[in-house]
Amino acid sequence: MGAPVKSAVNVVMHKADQVFTAQMEGTLPEVPPGYQPAARVLAVDDESAACKLLSLILGPPAFQCTTASGGQEALATLQHEQFDAVISDLHMPGVSGMELLAEVRRLHPHMAFLVTTGVDDVDVGVRAMRCGADDYLVKPLREGAVLASLESALHKRQLERQVENYRQRLEEMVAQRTGQLQSALQQIERSYKDTLQALGAAIDLRDNETAGHSQRVCRYTLEIARAMGWPDKQLEGLARGAYLHDIGKLGIPDGILLKPGPLTVDERKLMQQHVQIGFDVVKDIPFLADAAEILLMHHEQHGGGGYPHGLKGEEILLGARIFGVADTLDAITSDRPYRRASSFQSARETIRQCSGTQCDPKVVDVFLSIPEEIWPTIAKHQRQIAALSPKLRGGSATRRLGLGVIP
């Protein structure tokens, strides 16, 4: 019998004598009220003396120790019982301590794992720690070292479990809050759309002669923008600006807005103020901020003859230049009190002639590349919607026909 084994046996016998004497004298410590359950430890060693020593060191009430004579037996035991920690020798026949460590880490990542090794195998113990062991104990085992190392490992793993539980709970809370936020954003988006539809309906009700104009010109604008390669995200702001472009007319007196004949110079100046009025109405509304500039510039002309600032060319926002072509198309093809609507073919020719003066040539080229039959199809559907009751026109009917003006 080698010196380490003899030493282990002597410690076992001494520990047994202490336990026996304490039992006879009735001096075993009493379990205090509210004590924590004993930590369950699996001791694995092919030397029975080492297992017995660990069983005595890790006795009740703080610990409950089970032994296994090898790695294979330990794996079988772990399949049927739950443990808080494993203390395993590194050099064992069959399944080695390192192989047992790897399997325990795979199946039980939060279980404490200590390795025991001889004096000559310290480097192996250090390597085991790099592979996931919490600590290594050098044989012959000393009670103080075993208890200190095990308690430290158990505390560490307990903290890891708490962190993992907290992380899982945090993920659940984040998922819950994300769901609530998405629901709130959907409600806000619906409120935005309802608000826009109500504003559009108010514009149409104010000016019956151009009922449906806002919806038609919005659809025309989007059709041209898509042909120019605009991404969907940019289309949202463009659609809002096109749909609300005439909201400033709510501030124009009826005598001017609804006048059947030509306007005087002063009346025309007052009418032109609707672009500034519309801009002032929406500029401070966050979700309409990207639409405000379109409202302000939608009557500017490529050659500089527009209002309110007489901007030229690329000084005008591209969205406003696209809208300008769409607005011209609808103005020519819609009935007005002072004239009948012209054909879409005639409108295309007029817009071609306006290229470079009233309209941006690049936008005109894209407009002319779109098949002519697209425009009357859009106009027909939008007029069908306009013919419905105001309630349906502003709400579900628009969505059912797939012609919602706000993407």
Secondary structure, 3 states (H helix, E strand, C coil): CCHHHHHHHHHHHHHHHHHHHHHHHCCCCCCCCCCCCCEEEEEECCCHHHHHHHHHHCCCCCEEEEEECCHHHHHHHHHHCCCCEEEEECCCCCCCHHHHHHHHHHHCCCCEEEEEECHHHHHHHHHHHHCCCCEEEECCCCHHHHHHHHHHHHHHHHHHHHHHHHHHHHHHHHHHHHHHHHHHHHHHHHHHHHHHHHHHHHHHHHCHHHCCHHHHHHHHHHHHHHHCCCCHHHHHHHHHHHHCCCHHHHHCCHHHHCCCCCCCHHHHHHHHCHHHHHHHHHCCCHHHHHHHHHHHHCCCCCCCCCCCCCCCHHHCCHHHHHHHHHHHHHHHCCCECCECCCCHHHHHHHHHHCECCCECHHHHHHHHHCCCCHHHHHHHHHHHHHHCCHHHHHCHHHHHCCCCCCC
